[in-house]
Amino acid sequence: MPRRNVPRRWQTGLIEVGAGAYAYVQGGGTTGVSNGGLILGDEAAAAVDSLMLPRMTRAFRRAIRRASRLPVRHLINTHHHVDHIGGNQFFKSAEIIAHANCRDEMLRTGIPLERIRRLMPRFAEEMRGLTVVPPAVTFQDSLTLHLGDRAIELLYLGPAHTPGDALVYLPREKVLFAGDVAFHYVVPGPFDAHVSGWIRVCDRIAEMDVEVVVPGHGPVGDKALLREMRDYLALVRRQARRFYEQEMPAEEAARQLKVGGYYAQWANPERLPLLVQRLYMELRGEI
């Protein structure tokens, strides 16, 4: 386990992570405060995710205009959670692309106002009136989007954070926009997670030629930071399995579970009980 402190601040805003490729990082990385991305081509651009609140999306779009006057003709949704797709309706000229499972889940859940009121009450009022704009283009295993000479590879490596996580890979630049497959210094969100599948996806990313990882939450990092999150999930899985075999209820298991001083510094520690619940569902064969 790493023995160091979580940085108190990290770079935010539009950050160039490769030639013509930018991460858009919001500070804190807590629930509802996600990251996006911008990828420039010869004559058009692609955005990665649209954030949650209208004011967040407006700030993102202003940053895009400052970086380039190219039209955003494509919007890639990495998964269906509202903090990544809430601003879809403000990318009116963009073709929206996502994994097929992402589209299905987006249509099933819509804008989950009740969950938002319960978990993010400070955002609830701003979410009123938003509508779901689902992707018009979907893929199953992979899809390559060409912006002139730039190739953007969309990859699906199996269920992880959600049933439909799309990884956005720039092979030439060795940059991966990981969406919520990656949380840096933030406890990974568990609502739709298949933890064992998530660990497997992280292990496959470890084999890819990637130097920069743009997470869904937290600062820009690399595969070492993704490995830390993967090891956090593995640690929680090991302990949860032991408690499950002892027939300990999930709620008590979450209280007993120890993650260590470094991981205890991560944002959103309140997610841990839900993560344990998802692991119990997995061990019971329910997911």
C-alpha positions as a Python dict, from the first residue, in 0.01 Angstrom:
ca = {
    (1, 'M'): (0, 0, 0),
    (2, 'P'): (136, 347, -81),
    (3, 'R'): (264, 542, 219),
    (4, 'R'): (223, 907, 130),
    (5, 'N'): (-26, 1190, 148),
    (6, 'V'): (-289, 1281, -106),
    (7, 'P'): (-208, 1615, -274),
    (8, 'R'): (-429, 1894, -145),
    (9, 'R'): (-446, 2070, -482),
    (10, 'W'): (-400, 1971, -842),
    (11, 'Q'): (-414, 2140, -1178),
    (12, 'T'): (-765, 2213, -1301),
    (13, 'G'): (-924, 2355, -1615),
    (14, 'L'): (-820, 2260, -1968),
    (15, 'I'): (-485, 2080, -1959),
    (16, 'E'): (-296, 1969, -2269),
    (17, 'V'): (-212, 1599, -2227),
    (18, 'G'): (-89, 1537, -2582),
    (19, 'A'): (-66, 1719, -2914),
    (20, 'G'): (-417, 1857, -2968),
    (21, 'A'): (-558, 1653, -2678),
    (22, 'Y'): (-684, 1812, -2357),
    (23, 'A'): (-822, 1700, -2024),
    (24, 'Y'): (-1084, 1921, -1864),
    (25, 'V'): (-1041, 1875, -1489),
    (26, 'Q'): (-1278, 2006, -1224),
    (27, 'G'): (-1139, 2054, -876),
    (28, 'G'): (-1207, 1814, -593),
    (29, 'G'): (-1336, 1524, -801),
    (30, 'T'): (-1619, 1458, -556),
    (31, 'T'): (-1964, 1321, -638),
    (32, 'G'): (-2116, 1514, -927),
    (33, 'V'): (-1789, 1693, -1010),
    (34, 'S'): (-1642, 1501, -1303),
    (35, 'N'): (-1383, 1554, -1576),
    (36, 'G'): (-1416, 1582, -1953),
    (37, 'G'): (-1190, 1602, -2252),
    (38, 'L'): (-1128, 1765, -2589),
    (39, 'I'): (-960, 1608, -2892),
    (40, 'L'): (-879, 1821, -3194),
    (41, 'G'): (-872, 1695, -3551),
    (42, 'D'): (-790, 1866, -3880),
    (43, 'E'): (-1131, 2024, -3938),
    (44, 'A'): (-1341, 1924, -3636),
    (45, 'A'): (-1312, 1830, -3271),
    (46, 'A'): (-1453, 1566, -3037),
    (47, 'A'): (-1551, 1624, -2674),
    (48, 'V'): (-1537, 1355, -2407),
    (49, 'D'): (-1837, 1371, -2174),
    (50, 'S'): (-2056, 1675, -2109),
    (51, 'L'): (-2046, 1705, -1728),
    (52, 'M'): (-2350, 1747, -1505),
    (53, 'L'): (-2483, 2093, -1432),
    (54, 'P'): (-2557, 2354, -1701),
    (55, 'R'): (-2306, 2594, -1544),
    (56, 'M'): (-2038, 2323, -1554),
    (57, 'T'): (-2107, 2251, -1918),
    (58, 'R'): (-2107, 2621, -2007),
    (59, 'A'): (-1765, 2662, -1842),
    (60, 'F'): (-1640, 2354, -2029),
    (61, 'R'): (-1764, 2490, -2361),
    (62, 'R'): (-1601, 2829, -2294),
    (63, 'A'): (-1272, 2651, -2230),
    (64, 'I'): (-1315, 2458, -2555),
    (65, 'R'): (-1371, 2781, -2751),
    (66, 'R'): (-1061, 2935, -2597),
    (67, 'A'): (-854, 2634, -2706),
    (68, 'S'): (-988, 2605, -3061),
    (69, 'R'): (-1244, 2742, -3302),
    (70, 'L'): (-1296, 2400, -3458),
    (71, 'P'): (-1658, 2284, -3439),
    (72, 'V'): (-1729, 2004, -3190),
    (73, 'R'): (-1886, 1750, -3424),
    (74, 'H'): (-1865, 1448, -3192),
    (75, 'L'): (-1943, 1397, -2824),
    (76, 'I'): (-1829, 1070, -2667),
    (77, 'N'): (-2010, 958, -2352),
    (78, 'T'): (-1790, 730, -2143),
    (79, 'H'): (-2090, 593, -1948),
    (80, 'H'): (-2448, 676, -1852),
    (81, 'H'): (-2410, 846, -1512),
    (82, 'V'): (-2567, 1189, -1504),
    (83, 'D'): (-2250, 1370, -1399),
    (84, 'H'): (-2105, 1273, -1738),
    (85, 'I'): (-2409, 1309, -1967),
    (86, 'G'): (-2617, 1583, -1804),
    (87, 'G'): (-2487, 1843, -2048),
    (88, 'N'): (-2550, 1644, -2367),
    (89, 'Q'): (-2834, 1873, -2470),
    (90, 'F'): (-2594, 2168, -2489),
    (91, 'F'): (-2381, 2004, -2760),
    (92, 'K'): (-2655, 2052, -3017),
    (93, 'S'): (-2439, 2010, -3328),
    (94, 'A'): (-2247, 1707, -3206),
    (95, 'E'): (-2307, 1344, -3293),
    (96, 'I'): (-2320, 1155, -2963),
    (97, 'I'): (-2135, 823, -2946),
    (98, 'A'): (-2132, 565, -2665),
    (99, 'H'): (-2132, 195, -2591),
    (100, 'A'): (-2465, 23, -2657),
    (101, 'N'): (-2510, -57, -2287),
    (102, 'C'): (-2457, 310, -2204),
    (103, 'R'): (-2746, 407, -2431),
    (104, 'D'): (-2969, 139, -2277),
    (105, 'E'): (-2890, 252, -1923),
    (106, 'M'): (-2931, 618, -2012),
    (107, 'L'): (-3281, 552, -2147),
    (108, 'R'): (-3365, 336, -1845),
    (109, 'T'): (-3251, 579, -1574),
    (110, 'G'): (-3311, 919, -1735),
    (111, 'I'): (-3221, 1214, -1513),
    (112, 'P'): (-3246, 1049, -1166),
    (113, 'L'): (-3374, 1350, -973),
    (114, 'E'): (-3468, 1150, -663),
    (115, 'R'): (-3117, 1008, -634),
    (116, 'I'): (-2971, 1352, -693),
    (117, 'R'): (-3190, 1504, -421),
    (118, 'R'): (-3080, 1230, -183),
    (119, 'L'): (-2708, 1222, -260),
    (120, 'M'): (-2636, 1567, -407),
    (121, 'P'): (-2908, 1799, -276),
    (122, 'R'): (-2705, 2111, -355),
    (123, 'F'): (-2726, 2023, -727),
    (124, 'A'): (-3090, 1914, -744),
    (125, 'E'): (-3251, 2247, -831),
    (126, 'E'): (-3012, 2307, -1122),
    (127, 'M'): (-3097, 1966, -1268),
    (128, 'R'): (-3467, 2045, -1303),
    (129, 'G'): (-3568, 2075, -1666),
    (130, 'L'): (-3273, 1883, -1809),
    (131, 'T'): (-3355, 1608, -2054),
    (132, 'V'): (-3165, 1297, -2153),
    (133, 'V'): (-3012, 1314, -2500),
    (134, 'P'): (-2901, 958, -2580),
    (135, 'P'): (-2625, 865, -2825),
    (136, 'A'): (-2719, 831, -3192),
    (137, 'V'): (-2422, 603, -3259),
    (138, 'T'): (-2333, 300, -3046),
    (139, 'F'): (-2073, 25, -3060),
    (140, 'Q'): (-2017, -315, -2900),
    (141, 'D'): (-1646, -400, -2870),
    (142, 'S'): (-1460, -119, -3045),
    (143, 'L'): (-1500, 169, -3284),
    (144, 'T'): (-1243, 396, -3448),
    (145, 'L'): (-1333, 760, -3504),
    (146, 'H'): (-1117, 944, -3756),
    (147, 'L'): (-1068, 1319, -3729),
    (148, 'G'): (-851, 1374, -4033),
    (149, 'D'): (-519, 1208, -3955),
    (150, 'R'): (-607, 1150, -3590),
    (151, 'A'): (-748, 813, -3488),
    (152, 'I'): (-959, 790, -3173),
    (153, 'E'): (-1015, 433, -3057),
    (154, 'L'): (-1324, 363, -2846),
    (155, 'L'): (-1283, 40, -2650),
    (156, 'Y'): (-1515, -171, -2440),
    (157, 'L'): (-1328, -414, -2214),
    (158, 'G'): (-1625, -545, -2016),
    (159, 'P'): (-1840, -432, -1723),
    (160, 'A'): (-1650, -231, -1464),
    (161, 'H'): (-1775, 94, -1311),
    (162, 'T'): (-2095, 46, -1513),
    (163, 'P'): (-2219, -208, -1770),
    (164, 'G'): (-2118, 23, -2057),
    (165, 'D'): (-1784, 194, -1989),
    (166, 'A'): (-1616, 330, -2303),
    (167, 'L'): (-1243, 396, -2295),
    (168, 'V'): (-1123, 671, -2528),
    (169, 'Y'): (-771, 587, -2646),
    (170, 'L'): (-530, 794, -2853),
    (171, 'P'): (-265, 538, -2955),
    (172, 'R'): (-27, 784, -3115),
    (173, 'E'): (-29, 1015, -2814),
    (174, 'K'): (-50, 726, -2562),
    (175, 'V'): (-337, 904, -2384),
    (176, 'L'): (-636, 729, -2230),
    (177, 'F'): (-956, 911, -2133),
    (178, 'A'): (-1075, 646, -1889),
    (179, 'G'): (-1401, 797, -1768),
    (180, 'D'): (-1502, 650, -1435),
    (181, 'V'): (-1296, 337, -1487),
    (182, 'A'): (-1034, 560, -1320),
    (183, 'F'): (-1072, 755, -996),
    (184, 'H'): (-754, 929, -874),
    (185, 'Y'): (-743, 1005, -500),
    (186, 'V'): (-1120, 950, -487),
    (187, 'V'): (-1300, 640, -356),
    (188, 'P'): (-1439, 470, -667),
    (189, 'G'): (-1815, 507, -706),
    (190, 'P'): (-2005, 179, -674),
    (191, 'F'): (-2371, 224, -777),
    (192, 'D'): (-2353, 3, -1086),
    (193, 'A'): (-2011, -151, -1032),
    (194, 'H'): (-1903, -509, -1092),
    (195, 'V'): (-1588, -497, -882),
    (196, 'S'): (-1420, -811, -1016),
    (197, 'G'): (-1490, -698, -1371),
    (198, 'W'): (-1351, -354, -1284),
    (199, 'I'): (-1027, -509, -1159),
    (200, 'R'): (-999, -715, -1479),
    (201, 'V'): (-1043, -402, -1693),
    (202, 'C'): (-773, -223, -1493),
    (203, 'D'): (-541, -518, -1550),
    (204, 'R'): (-602, -500, -1925),
    (205, 'I'): (-529, -127, -1928),
    (206, 'A'): (-202, -202, -1749),
    (207, 'E'): (-96, -394, -2061),
    (208, 'M'): (-177, -105, -2297),
    (209, 'D'): (74, 145, -2430),
    (210, 'V'): (-54, 434, -2218),
    (211, 'E'): (145, 711, -2053),
    (212, 'V'): (-132, 954, -1951),
    (213, 'V'): (-460, 856, -1785),
    (214, 'V'): (-740, 1113, -1763),
    (215, 'P'): (-974, 988, -1489),
    (216, 'G'): (-1342, 1057, -1452),
    (217, 'H'): (-1270, 1209, -1110),
    (218, 'G'): (-946, 1348, -972),
    (219, 'P'): (-628, 1482, -1133),
    (220, 'V'): (-460, 1370, -1454),
    (221, 'G'): (-222, 1084, -1380),
    (222, 'D'): (-71, 771, -1523),
    (223, 'K'): (-106, 394, -1498),
    (224, 'A'): (55, 400, -1152),
    (225, 'L'): (-237, 601, -1012),
    (226, 'L'): (-485, 371, -1185),
    (227, 'R'): (-299, 79, -1026),
    (228, 'E'): (-351, 236, -683),
    (229, 'M'): (-726, 246, -743),
    (230, 'R'): (-720, -112, -872),
    (231, 'D'): (-536, -221, -557),
    (232, 'Y'): (-792, -38, -342),
    (233, 'L'): (-1069, -238, -509),
    (234, 'A'): (-875, -561, -461),
    (235, 'L'): (-816, -481, -92),
    (236, 'V'): (-1184, -416, -33),
    (237, 'R'): (-1278, -732, -225),
    (238, 'R'): (-1044, -950, -17),
    (239, 'Q'): (-1180, -824, 313),
    (240, 'A'): (-1543, -824, 199),
    (241, 'R'): (-1509, -1186, 83),
    (242, 'R'): (-1372, -1288, 425),
    (243, 'F'): (-1659, -1117, 605),
    (244, 'Y'): (-1910, -1268, 361),
    (245, 'E'): (-1775, -1617, 433),
    (246, 'Q'): (-1818, -1542, 804),
    (247, 'E'): (-2184, -1459, 726),
    (248, 'M'): (-2137, -1106, 852),
    (249, 'P'): (-2403, -860, 722),
    (250, 'A'): (-2275, -616, 459),
    (251, 'E'): (-2344, -314, 681),
    (252, 'E'): (-2133, -455, 963),
    (253, 'A'): (-1863, -565, 717),
    (254, 'A'): (-1834, -206, 593),
    (255, 'R'): (-1786, -86, 952),
    (256, 'Q'): (-1520, -349, 1020),
    (257, 'L'): (-1332, -306, 693),
    (258, 'K'): (-994, -133, 717),
    (259, 'V'): (-843, 42, 414),
    (260, 'G'): (-534, 203, 571),
    (261, 'G'): (-415, 557, 627),
    (262, 'Y'): (-336, 650, 266),
    (263, 'Y'): (-662, 525, 121),
    (264, 'A'): (-850, 677, 414),
    (265, 'Q'): (-740, 1020, 286),
    (266, 'W'): (-929, 976, -42),
    (267, 'A'): (-1239, 1182, -111),
    (268, 'N'): (-1591, 1036, -79),
    (269, 'P'): (-1520, 767, 187),
    (270, 'E'): (-1898, 737, 234),
    (271, 'R'): (-1905, 525, -82),
    (272, 'L'): (-1735, 231, 89),
    (273, 'P'): (-2054, 72, 235),
    (274, 'L'): (-2217, 75, -108),
    (275, 'L'): (-1905, -81, -258),
    (276, 'V'): (-1927, -361, -1),
    (277, 'Q'): (-2294, -409, -87),
    (278, 'R'): (-2205, -449, -456),
    (279, 'L'): (-1940, -705, -364),
    (280, 'Y'): (-2191, -900, -156),
    (281, 'M'): (-2429, -899, -454),
    (282, 'E'): (-2146, -1029, -670),
    (283, 'L'): (-2061, -1305, -422),
    (284, 'R'): (-2428, -1407, -408),
    (285, 'G'): (-2436, -1431, -787),
    (286, 'E'): (-2691, -1150, -822),
    (287, 'I'): (-2479, -944, -1062),
}
